[in-house]
């Protein structure tokens, strides 16, 4: 809550057009031979002017993802909907695809 208040104060009167934000996640799988598979996921959006919603954590109440048309924060959607679009979910889906590609369909 303190970090959210600090962010809102820092953005002050910054207009919506200049409140772009991105959540990003990077996952690295290191095989026993030391080879690495790197997966990255992002979700684009903007920072709202006030916290909304009770789901999620961190900056979720302030983050308005573009995928929802900027109408709902990540804290206003249920877990399944969030996981379908989140940076962590995107990174995990990418990692799974890369592991399947590297190790066959059973990975």
N, C-alpha and C positions, 0 to 999 in steps of 0.2 A: 504494500500500500504506500509506503514511504517513497519507493522508487517511482511508482506511478504518479504520485503527487509532484515529485521532483521533475519528471518528464513534462507533465502538463505545465508546470511553472516555467520551465525552460522554453517551451514552445509559445507560451504567452499568446500573443496576437498573431501568430503565424497563420496565414490563410490556408485553407484546405489544399489548394494546388501545390503548396510547398511542404506538405506534411507526409510526403511519401515515405514508406517504410517497407522493410523486407525482413521476414524471419528466415533464417538459413540454418541448415543442419548438414554436417558432413559425417559420414560413417566410413570407417576403414576396417576391412576384414584382412587380417594377416594370416596367411596359411602357414603350416608347420615348416615349409621350406623358405619362409620369409617373403614370399610374393604377396603383393598387396592388391586389393580391389577397393577402389574408392567410389563412393556414391554420395551425391549431393542432392538436397532437396530445398526448395524455396517456396515461399508463398508471398505474393506481392500485396500491398495494401497501403493504408495510411493510418495515421494516428488521429483518433477522434478528439473531441474537446472535453469529454467527460467519460468516466468509467460506466460501463453498462454490462449487466449480466452477472450471474453468480457461478457459472461453470468455469472450468479451466483454472489457470494460475498465472502468476507473473503479469505480463503486459496484455494478456488476453482480453481484459475488459476495455482496453483502449484501442486494440488493433482491429481495424475494419478491412477485412480481406477483399480484394477486387473481385474474387470469385463469387462473393455474395452481393456484388454490386455496391459495396460500401454501405449496405443497409443494416448489417448485423455484425456485432463484434464476435470474436472467437469465444467469448464468455457467454454469448447468447444462443449458442447452438449446442446440440447434444453431442456426446462423445463420438458416436459413429460418424456424424456429419463432419465434425472437426477432424477426425482421423483420416477421412476421405480426401481432405484438402490440405492438411497441415504440412509444414516443412519436414517434420520428423517422418510422417507417413509417406511423403514423396521420396525421401531418402531411403526408407526401408523398402519400398516397392522397387526402386531403382537397384538397390543392393541385391534384392532377391533375383531380379531379372539377370543381373550380371553374374551372380553365382550359378544360376541355371545355365546360362550361356557357357560359362567356364567349365562346369562339371556335369553337364547333361541335364535332362529333365527331372532327375531325382534330387537335385540340389535344393 
